């Protein structure tokens, strides 16, 4: 015995639902990429803005926080952040308690661009909610 818990094989319907769910996720991500491009952003810049604005803690996110949130290597996050800073989407400031740490904030332009994109994303999620729910219900 391999030590893995025994599980039953998926049914044909579950395989279809799993494939459909992955297709729905890819469709949403394609929509998201196209929406970012329409606003003049690279998809990674949109993800950066959302990660900064959606940061769940009181202190603004650090570069390391963003690297983790976006699943990037630190140097890749630094490059992304500096490019976004260069075009006026984010600002970096030194942390008052630890001067080695830099914190990110959105600029007014960053807020405006993200707000526009987020409204479009909310509508797309509302549109696809029933499809995703129906696909997930197959696994109950």
Secondary structure, 3 states (H helix, E strand, C coil): CCCCCCCCCCCHHHHHHHHHHHHHHHHHHHHHHHHHHHCCCCHHHHHHHHHHHCCCCCCCCEHHHHHHHCCCCHHHHHHHHHHHHHCCCEEEEECCCCCCCEEEEECHHHHHHHHHHHHHHHHHHHHHHHHHHHHHHCCC
